[in-house]
């Protein structure tokens, strides 16, 4: 399996890092590392995330931090499409 980050997900990671860094510089890297680790865990269990109402998109909770990972499995590729804070309005796939 191959893991890739869509441009939106890459932007999300940068924004999360900067947001956390402004509030707690020492925690920023830990948060992003945990998100990346959870994304990489999909390589072993690609279907562990819950199905969403968006065709082909699954959602995985980070657990320790309040973020969802939205991703798509296509053949031998996992595409991370979006990373969103759990308190934000539910993502409809329109960003």
ABEGO torsion letter per residue (X at the ends): XBBBBBAAAAAAAAAAAAAAAAABAAAAAAAAAAAAAAAAAAAABAAABBBBABBGBBBBBAGABBBBBBBBBBEABBBBABBBBAABBBBAGAX
